[in-house]
Amino acid sequence: MAVETNEYRAEARFQRVSPQKARLVLDLIRGLGVEEALETATYTKKRIAPVIHKLLRSAVDNARYVAEERGQDLDVDNLYVKQALANDGPRMKRIRPAPQGRAFRYQRRLSHIVVSVAERQQKGELVTKVEEPAVEAKPAKTTKAAKTAKKAVAAAPKAKPSAKKTAAKKATKKADKKA
C-alpha cells in the first residue's frame, strides 16, 4: 500500500536578488526539519535570509490550513523542507554612464523563490535483522598476478645510455675511421 505524502508550497516572486545569491541560503535549509530550517534562516547573514524565513513560515501555515480544510492530521514537528529553489525572473535593463559620453548596459536580476515542505514518512517496523560482527582479515598472500608483475619488472630492458655518451662514442668512432 503506497502512502501519498502531501507537499505544501509557498512562492515569493519578483524578488530583487540574483538567483545565485538566493541559492546560497536555500542550499543551507534544503532537507532540514522546519524548526531547524527556520533557525538557520533567522541567523544567516544574507540580505535574502529574512525573505526566505518568511516564505518558509508561509509554507508551514499553508500546510496547516490545507490539512485542516481536508480534515487530515498534520504533525508540524514532522515537516521538513523538501524543495527549495530559486529560478530566474525577468531582468531589468539599466544603463550606467561611461566616459566620453558613452553608456554601459547592465542587468538587475530578479528571482522567483519556491519553498515546499512535506511530512516525513514514519517507519513503523521493528528492526529484525542483526548485523554480524566484522571478521578480521588475515594478511594476504602474494598472488600469481603480483609475482608475474615482479618478474616483468625484473626482466624489463635496461635503460639506454644518455645522448651525450652516444654522441661521444660516435665521434671517437669517426676519428678512428679517419686515422
C-alpha positions in Angstrom: 0.0 0.0 0.0 1.6 3.2 -1.1 1.1 6.2 1.2 0.9 9.6 -0.6 2.7 12.5 1.1 1.2 15.9 0.6 3.5 18.7 -0.4 2.8 22.2 0.7 4.4 25.1 -1.0 4.9 28.9 -1.0 6.3 31.2 -3.6 7.9 34.6 -3.5 8.0 36.1 -7.0 10.0 39.0 -8.4 12.5 39.3 -5.5 15.2 41.8 -6.1 18.1 39.4 -5.6 20.0 37.3 -8.1 19.1 33.6 -8.1 22.7 32.7 -7.4 22.7 34.6 -4.1 19.3 33.2 -3.1 20.5 29.7 -3.7 23.3 30.2 -1.1 20.7 30.4 1.6 18.3 27.8 0.1 21.1 25.2 0.0 21.5 25.6 3.7 17.9 24.8 4.6 17.1 22.1 1.9 16.4 18.8 3.6 16.3 20.1 7.2 13.4 19.9 9.6 11.2 23.0 9.6 12.3 24.2 13.1 16.0 23.8 12.2 15.5 25.5 8.9 13.7 28.5 10.5 16.6 28.9 12.9 19.1 28.7 10.1 17.3 31.3 8.1 17.0 33.5 11.1 20.7 33.6 11.9 22.1 33.6 8.3 23.7 36.9 7.5 22.5 37.4 3.9 20.1 40.1 2.7 17.6 37.5 1.3 17.5 35.4 4.5 14.6 37.2 6.1 12.5 36.8 2.9 13.3 33.0 2.9 12.4 32.8 6.6 9.0 34.5 5.9 8.5 32.2 2.9 9.2 29.1 5.0 6.7 30.2 7.7 4.2 30.8 4.9 4.7 27.2 3.6 4.1 25.8 7.1 1.0 27.9 7.5 -0.3 26.7 4.1 0.3 23.1 5.3 -1.7 23.7 8.5 -4.5 25.4 6.6 -4.8 22.8 3.8 -4.6 19.9 6.3 -7.4 21.5 8.4 -9.6 22.0 5.3 -9.2 18.4 4.2 -9.7 17.1 7.7 -6.2 15.5 7.8 -3.9 15.1 10.8 -0.7 17.0 10.3 2.3 16.8 12.6 4.1 20.2 12.1 7.1 18.9 14.0 7.4 16.2 11.4 7.6 18.6 8.4 10.8 19.1 6.5 12.0 21.3 3.6 11.5 19.0 0.6 12.3 21.5 -2.1 13.9 24.9 -2.0 14.8 26.6 -5.3 15.4 29.9 -6.9 14.5 30.4 -10.6 15.4 33.3 -12.9 12.8 36.1 -13.1 12.8 38.9 -15.7 15.8 41.1 -15.9 15.7 44.8 -15.6 18.0 46.5 -18.2 19.7 49.5 -16.8 22.3 52.0 -18.1 25.4 53.3 -16.3 27.1 56.5 -17.6 30.6 55.8 -19.0 33.5 58.0 -20.0 33.4 60.2 -23.1 29.6 60.3 -23.4 29.2 56.5 -23.7 26.9 54.3 -21.7 27.4 50.8 -20.2 24.4 48.5 -20.0 23.9 46.2 -17.1 21.1 43.9 -15.8 19.4 43.8 -12.5 18.4 40.2 -11.9 15.2 39.1 -10.2 14.3 35.7 -8.9 11.3 33.6 -8.1 11.8 31.6 -4.9 9.9 28.4 -4.2 9.9 26.5 -0.9 7.9 23.4 -0.4 7.5 21.3 2.8 6.3 17.7 3.2 5.8 15.3 6.1 8.5 12.7 6.8 7.5 9.1 6.4 7.3 7.2 9.7 8.9 3.8 9.8 6.7 1.6 12.0 8.6 -1.6 11.5 10.8 -3.1 14.1 14.4 -4.0 13.4 14.6 -7.7 12.6 18.0 -8.1 11.0 21.0 -8.1 13.3 24.3 -7.2 11.8 27.1 -9.8 12.2 30.4 -8.6 13.7 33.2 -7.9 11.2 35.7 -10.7 10.7 39.3 -9.7 11.0 41.2 -10.1 7.7 44.4 -12.2 7.6 47.4 -10.7 5.8 47.0 -11.5 2.2 49.5 -13.9 0.5 51.2 -12.9 -2.7 49.1 -13.8 -5.7 50.2 -15.0 -9.1 49.5 -11.6 -10.6 51.8 -9.9 -8.1 54.5 -12.5 -8.8 54.3 -12.1 -12.6 54.4 -8.3 -12.2 57.6 -8.6 -10.2 59.1 -10.8 -12.8 58.1 -8.4 -15.6 59.8 -5.5 -13.8 63.0 -7.6 -13.3 63.0 -8.7 -16.9 62.5 -5.2 -18.3 65.2 -3.9 -20.7 67.9 -1.7 -19.3 67.7 2.0 -19.9 69.6 3.3 -22.9 72.6 5.4 -22.3 72.2 9.1 -22.4 72.5 11.0 -25.7 75.8 12.7 -24.6 77.6 9.4 -24.2 76.4 8.0 -27.5 77.4 11.2 -29.3 80.9 11.0 -27.7 81.2 7.3 -28.8 80.2 8.2 -32.4 82.8 11.0 -32.5 85.6 8.6 -31.4 84.5 6.0 -34.0 84.7 8.6 -36.8 88.1 9.7 -35.6 89.3 6.1 -35.6 88.0 5.6 -39.2 89.8 8.7 -40.5 93.1 7.6 -38.9 
